[in-house]
Amino acid sequence: MQKNGKCGNIKADMVLINGRVYSPTENNKVVRGEAVIVEGGLIKAICSDNEAKNYIDSDTEIIDCCGNSILPGLCDAHCHPNWSAGVFESCQLFDITGSAHDTVYEVIDRYLEKMREYVLEHDDIGVIRGTGWNRAFFSGACSDIGWPTRHDLDKVCSDRPVIMESYCQHALWVNTKAIEMAGLSKDTSDPDLGRFTREADGYPAGLFFEMEGKALIENNLPGHDYSVEQYKRSILRYQDEIAMPLGLTLINDCLHTENATLAYKELAEEGKMNMRVRGVYHFADCSNLDELDVIKKKIGQYDVDDIFVINTIKIFMEGEFMTLEPYEEGYLKEHGLPERYRGTEFYDDITAKRAVAAAMETGLQIHIHAMGDRAVRQAVDSIVYGQEQTGKKNRNVIAHVMLINEEDKVRMGQNGIIASCQPRWMIYDSDTNDFYQMMFGKRKALECYPNKSLIDAGCIVAYGTDFPVTPPPNPFHGMQCAITRSVFEGDKTEYGTYKDTVLGPEDNPAKECVSLKEAVKGSSWSGAYQMFLEDVTGSIEPGKSAELIVLDRDIEQCSVEEIYDIKVKATVFKGRKVYSM
């Protein structure tokens, strides 16, 4: 049954036996076997249990997989582990819910109640932080529409700055003290790439949107960011309490502050990382090409071996309102938006193309945030233009791809553009039913988050979670959602209502469903490919780094409806067992 590698006189450091190796790779191949031989941190062979005996001596660590699956270490191709500082070092607001039966004031009161408890328990900290409030509750998901203000948070705390980050990290809700300490007033100018709410006299009302809007607070309020030590604590907790138990050994952190970057660097230098991390440089304003000169000077200065490397430039192509062709008329009227409004478009086409081409000249990969079909079209246009102008086809990425025209799927495949998608979002749920249909109509709502059609168009589709936007970052939740396109039983909020509804076109609801092989590949090999590591990790093949996980069942034999509930019994990183159940 020898599949790969050759038996010899070498005795292994570790042998995984009595397993079911399942590792999709490129060109539609799947590696299979019963045992995996590990020596010197590398995979030496995939073979039968009988052949594995040749590698075992008294010093060999043996992992009995009990007939369960052995998968490659999994990948989160778009996430934000450093934002776990907001999870572990601030007041968590993710569990606060709202519905069409609630008023916005009822939801605001729920947030304030939890923040009030947190303030009383933390009278020793200078900046009060919260993370996880949901903007959708104030823009149509509840029975009415209205936004929270600084005065709401003043009721909780008025003598210290209070900063509440939205779950998606695209908005801040702050109190009056934070506005005052940041030096803002009614005379503060609107940012070019973002906005903030104002009161009748022009004074900031307490909400700041998008990176430049948020920067008015973040760049001017002393002590706003978490410290390097807080980030280090949080990243280690993410690694040990979240990533390792979920089998995640390769991470793409897609936005991080200077302090967070230094935290990664120091942890890697201290040998405390049990996962590879790839980071990004943020190209914040594509109309200012001088930013690229600053990025060029930073290249390589944070990299530590193969553990932490920044090799990508991140660009946001749209803002809080995704750019579409266009929004529904009723939604625009309800929100006081102009006819045929298309969303918060950051750049005109010429600026976007010029910026992406200039960014490609650095030699770094380009990673563009784009959700609406108009933004995705602009991202595809810009990448194709940049590749033609520079001759650099550097595995460029478009993240999220909520909506996309059919011709742009083909262009992505033809031009080697990777789709970094979030399969956990590929379901019909209350967002689809109550929010997306209202925003851009039923047909488009049912076409959200394509998957299979992108693969069929020749795209590499790499799966990510966007954690902590969607907690927990469980890859098995994502795999089941990718396969079924419906809510899984573990989602107690949505399952009862939407368990039998599939996200897809009315005439072919299963159009975007993928196979198990495609789902596992998207969670492993494809992410490694996105990060230029497919020759190092992402699949179980001789010569690759030994990143392996053992499941609590055979993923090929269990019901599709059980995949979400799969547990990881052991995680191996570079040939060391770093987690066991």
Backbone hydrogen bonds, N-H to C=O, Kabsch-Sander energy under -0.5 kcal/mol:
donor,donor_aa,acceptor,acceptor_aa,energy
3,K,46,I,-1.6
4,N,46,I,-1.9
12,A,55,Y,-2.8
13,D,38,V,-1.6
14,M,38,V,-2.1
15,V,61,E,-2.6
16,L,36,V,-2.5
17,I,15,V,-0.6
17,I,63,I,-2.3
19,G,34,E,-2.3
20,R,68,N,-1.8
21,V,33,G,-2.6
22,Y,70,I,-2.5
23,S,31,V,-1.6
25,T,29,K,-2.8
28,N,25,T,-0.5
29,K,26,E,-1.5
31,V,23,S,-2.5
33,G,21,V,-0.6
34,E,47,C,-1.8
35,A,47,C,-2.8
36,V,16,L,-2.0
37,I,45,A,-2.9
38,V,14,M,-2.8
39,E,42,L,-2.4
42,L,39,E,-1.7
43,I,544,K,-2.9
44,K,37,I,-3.1
44,K,42,L,-0.6
45,A,37,I,-1.1
46,I,4,N,-1.2
47,C,35,A,-1.9
52,A,48,S,-1.8
53,K,49,D,-0.8
53,K,50,N,-0.8
54,N,51,E,-1.5
55,Y,52,A,-1.9
56,I,53,K,-1.2
60,T,57,D,-1.4
61,E,13,D,-2.8
62,I,60,T,-0.5
63,I,15,V,-2.6
64,D,62,I,-0.6
65,C,17,I,-2.8
65,C,63,I,-0.7
67,G,18,N,-3.6
68,N,65,C,-2.0
69,S,553,R,-2.1
70,I,20,R,-1.9
71,L,69,S,-0.5
71,L,549,I,-2.4
73,G,547,E,-1.9
74,L,247,G,-2.9
75,C,523,S,-3.1
76,D,250,L,-2.5
77,A,75,C,-0.6
77,A,463,Y,-2.4
79,C,252,N,-2.2
80,H,467,F,-2.0
83,W,80,H,-1.7
84,S,81,P,-2.0
85,A,82,N,-1.7
86,G,83,W,-1.8
87,V,83,W,-0.7
88,F,84,S,-3.2
89,E,85,A,-2.7
91,C,129,R,-2.4
92,Q,90,S,-0.6
93,L,131,T,-3.1
96,I,93,L,-1.6
102,D,99,S,-1.7
107,V,103,T,-1.6
108,I,104,V,-2.6
109,D,105,Y,-2.2
110,R,106,E,-1.4
111,Y,107,V,-2.0
112,L,108,I,-2.7
113,E,109,D,-2.4
114,K,110,R,-1.7
115,M,111,Y,-2.4
116,R,112,L,-2.7
117,E,113,E,-1.6
118,Y,114,K,-1.8
119,V,115,M,-2.7
120,L,116,R,-2.0
121,E,117,E,-1.6
122,H,118,Y,-1.0
122,H,119,V,-0.7
125,I,122,H,-0.9
128,I,161,P,-2.7
129,R,127,V,-0.5
130,G,163,I,-2.2
131,T,91,C,-2.5
132,G,165,E,-2.4
133,W,165,E,-1.1
135,R,133,W,-0.6
137,F,134,N,-1.0
138,F,135,R,-1.7
139,S,136,A,-1.0
141,A,136,A,-2.3
143,S,102,D,-3.2
146,G,138,F,-1.1
150,R,205,A,-3.0
152,D,149,T,-0.6
153,L,149,T,-1.1
154,D,150,R,-1.9
155,K,151,H,-1.0
155,K,152,D,-0.8
156,V,153,L,-0.9
157,C,153,L,-2.4
163,I,128,I,-2.9
164,M,173,W,-2.6
165,E,130,G,-3.1
165,E,163,I,-0.5
166,S,171,A,-2.6
167,Y,133,W,-2.7
169,Q,166,S,-1.5
172,L,208,F,-2.5
173,W,164,M,-2.5
174,V,206,G,-2.7
175,N,162,V,-1.5
179,I,175,N,-1.6
180,E,176,T,-2.7
181,M,177,K,-2.7
182,A,178,A,-1.6
183,G,180,E,-1.5
184,L,179,I,-2.1
188,T,185,S,-1.6
194,G,191,P,-0.6
195,R,209,F,-1.4
197,T,207,L,-2.0
199,E,203,Y,-2.8
202,G,199,E,-2.3
205,A,197,T,-2.7
206,G,197,T,-0.6
208,F,172,L,-2.4
209,F,195,R,-3.3
210,E,170,H,-3.1
212,E,193,L,-1.3
213,G,193,L,-0.5
213,G,209,F,-0.7
214,K,210,E,-3.4
215,A,211,M,-1.9
216,L,212,E,-0.7
216,L,213,G,-1.0
217,I,214,K,-1.6
218,E,214,K,-2.7
219,N,215,A,-2.5
220,N,217,I,-1.0
221,L,217,I,-2.0
224,H,221,L,-1.7
231,Y,227,S,-2.4
232,K,228,V,-2.6
233,R,229,E,-2.4
234,S,230,Q,-2.3
235,I,231,Y,-3.1
236,L,232,K,-2.3
237,R,233,R,-2.1
238,Y,234,S,-2.8
239,Q,235,I,-2.7
240,D,236,L,-3.0
241,E,237,R,-2.9
242,I,237,R,-0.6
242,I,238,Y,-1.7
243,A,238,Y,-2.9
244,M,239,Q,-2.9
246,L,242,I,-1.0
246,L,243,A,-0.7
247,G,244,M,-1.4
248,L,243,A,-2.6
249,T,74,L,-2.5
249,T,247,G,-0.6
250,L,74,L,-1.3
251,I,276,R,-2.7
252,N,76,D,-2.2
253,D,251,I,-0.6
253,D,278,R,-1.8
254,C,79,C,-2.7
254,C,252,N,-0.7
261,T,257,T,-2.5
262,L,258,E,-2.4
263,A,259,N,-1.9
264,Y,260,A,-2.2
265,K,261,T,-2.3
266,E,262,L,-2.7
267,L,263,A,-2.5
268,A,264,Y,-2.5
269,E,265,K,-2.4
270,E,266,E,-2.0
271,G,268,A,-1.2
272,K,267,L,-2.4
276,R,249,T,-2.4
277,V,307,I,-3.7
278,R,251,I,-2.6
279,G,309,V,-2.4
281,Y,312,T,-2.7
283,F,281,Y,-0.7
283,F,314,K,-2.6
284,A,282,H,-1.2
288,N,285,D,-2.1
289,L,287,S,-0.7
291,E,288,N,-1.7
292,L,289,L,-1.4
293,D,289,L,-0.5
293,D,290,D,-0.9
294,V,290,D,-1.1
295,I,291,E,-2.0
296,K,292,L,-2.6
297,K,293,D,-1.5
298,K,294,V,-0.9
298,K,295,I,-1.0
299,I,295,I,-1.0
299,I,296,K,-0.6
301,Q,298,K,-2.1
304,V,308,F,-2.8
307,I,304,V,-1.7
308,F,304,V,-1.7
309,V,277,V,-1.9
311,N,279,G,-1.0
311,N,309,V,-0.7
312,T,279,G,-0.5
313,I,365,Q,-3.0
314,K,281,Y,-3.0
315,I,367,H,-2.3
317,M,315,I,-0.6
317,M,369,H,-2.2
319,G,321,F,-0.6
319,G,344,T,-1.6
322,M,320,E,-0.8
324,L,322,M,-0.6
324,L,342,R,-2.2
327,Y,341,Y,-1.7
328,E,439,M,-3.7
332,L,328,E,-2.1
333,K,329,E,-2.3
334,E,330,G,-2.3
335,H,331,Y,-1.7
336,G,333,K,-1.1
337,L,332,L,-3.1
341,Y,338,P,-1.4
344,T,321,F,-2.3
345,E,343,G,-1.5
346,F,317,M,-0.9
346,F,344,T,-0.6
352,A,348,D,-2.3
353,K,349,D,-2.5
354,R,350,I,-2.4
355,A,351,T,-2.4
356,V,352,A,-2.5
357,A,353,K,-2.3
358,A,354,R,-2.2
359,A,355,A,-2.5
360,M,356,V,-2.1
361,E,357,A,-1.0
362,T,359,A,-1.4
363,G,360,M,-1.9
364,L,359,A,-0.6
365,Q,311,N,-2.1
367,H,313,I,-2.8
368,I,397,V,-2.7
369,H,315,I,-3.0
370,A,368,I,-0.6
370,A,399,A,-1.9
374,R,323,T,-1.3
375,A,323,T,-1.4
376,V,372,G,-2.8
377,R,373,D,-2.1
378,Q,374,R,-2.1
379,A,375,A,-2.4
380,V,376,V,-2.9
381,D,377,R,-2.8
382,S,378,Q,-2.3
383,I,379,A,-2.5
384,V,380,V,-2.8
385,Y,381,D,-2.4
386,G,382,S,-2.7
387,Q,383,I,-2.8
388,E,384,V,-2.1
389,Q,385,Y,-2.5
390,T,386,G,-2.4
391,G,387,Q,-1.9
393,K,391,G,-0.6
394,N,392,K,-0.7
395,R,393,K,-0.7
397,V,366,I,-3.4
398,I,418,I,-2.6
399,A,368,I,-3.2
400,H,420,S,-2.8
401,V,370,A,-1.8
401,V,399,A,-1.3
403,L,371,M,-2.6
408,D,405,N,-0.7
409,K,405,N,-1.3
410,V,406,E,-1.5
411,R,407,E,-1.9
412,M,408,D,-2.2
413,G,409,K,-2.1
414,Q,410,V,-2.6
415,N,411,R,-1.8
416,G,413,G,-1.1
417,I,412,M,-2.6
418,I,396,N,-2.8
418,I,416,G,-0.5
419,A,460,I,-2.4
420,S,398,I,-2.3
420,S,418,I,-0.7
421,C,419,A,-1.0
421,C,462,A,-1.7
425,W,422,Q,-1.9
426,M,423,P,-1.6
427,I,425,W,-1.8
428,Y,485,R,-0.6
428,Y,501,T,-0.5
429,D,427,I,-0.7
433,N,429,D,-2.6
434,D,430,S,-3.2
435,F,430,S,-0.6
435,F,431,D,-1.7
436,Y,431,D,-3.0
437,Q,432,T,-1.5
439,M,435,F,-2.0
440,F,436,Y,-2.9
441,G,437,Q,-1.8
445,A,441,G,-2.2
446,L,442,K,-2.2
447,E,443,R,-0.7
447,E,444,K,-0.8
448,C,445,A,-1.0
449,Y,402,M,-2.4
452,K,512,E,-1.0
454,L,451,N,-0.5
455,I,451,N,-2.0
456,D,452,K,-2.8
457,A,453,S,-1.1
458,G,455,I,-1.9
459,C,454,L,-2.4
461,V,459,C,-0.6
462,A,419,A,-2.1
462,A,460,I,-0.6
463,Y,522,G,-3.1
464,G,421,C,-2.6
465,T,78,H,-0.6
466,D,78,H,-3.1
469,V,466,D,-2.5
474,N,472,P,-1.8
477,H,474,N,-0.6
478,G,474,N,-1.6
479,M,475,P,-2.4
480,Q,476,F,-2.0
481,C,477,H,-2.2
482,A,478,G,-2.5
483,I,479,M,-1.9
484,T,480,Q,-2.8
485,R,481,C,-2.5
487,V,498,Y,-0.6
491,D,488,F,-2.0
492,K,490,G,-1.5
494,E,491,D,-0.5
495,Y,491,D,-2.8
497,T,494,E,-0.7
498,Y,494,E,-2.5
499,K,495,Y,-1.7
501,T,498,Y,-1.8
503,L,485,R,-2.7
504,G,502,V,-0.9
508,N,505,P,-1.4
511,K,508,N,-2.1
513,C,510,A,-1.6
514,V,482,A,-1.6
519,A,515,S,-2.2
520,V,516,L,-2.8
521,K,517,K,-2.3
522,G,518,E,-2.2
523,S,519,A,-1.0
524,S,521,K,-1.5
526,S,521,K,-2.4
528,A,524,S,-2.0
529,Y,525,W,-2.5
530,Q,526,S,-2.4
531,M,527,G,-1.5
532,F,529,Y,-2.0
533,L,528,A,-3.5
534,E,528,A,-0.5
536,V,533,L,-1.7
537,T,533,L,-3.0
541,E,539,S,-1.1
543,G,43,I,-3.3
544,K,541,E,-1.9
545,S,536,V,-2.6
546,A,41,G,-2.6
547,E,545,S,-1.9
548,L,546,A,-0.6
548,L,572,V,-1.5
549,I,71,L,-2.8
550,V,570,A,-2.4
551,L,69,S,-2.5
552,D,567,K,-1.5
555,I,553,R,-0.8
557,Q,554,D,-1.0
558,C,554,D,-1.9
562,E,559,S,-2.0
563,I,560,V,-1.3
565,D,562,E,-1.6
566,I,563,I,-1.9
568,V,245,P,-0.7
569,K,550,V,-3.0
569,K,567,K,-0.6
570,A,550,V,-1.3
571,T,579,Y,-2.3
572,V,548,L,-3.3
573,F,576,R,-2.9
575,G,546,A,-2.1
576,R,573,F,-1.8
578,V,571,T,-2.3
578,V,576,R,-0.8
579,Y,571,T,-1.3
581,M,569,K,-2.9
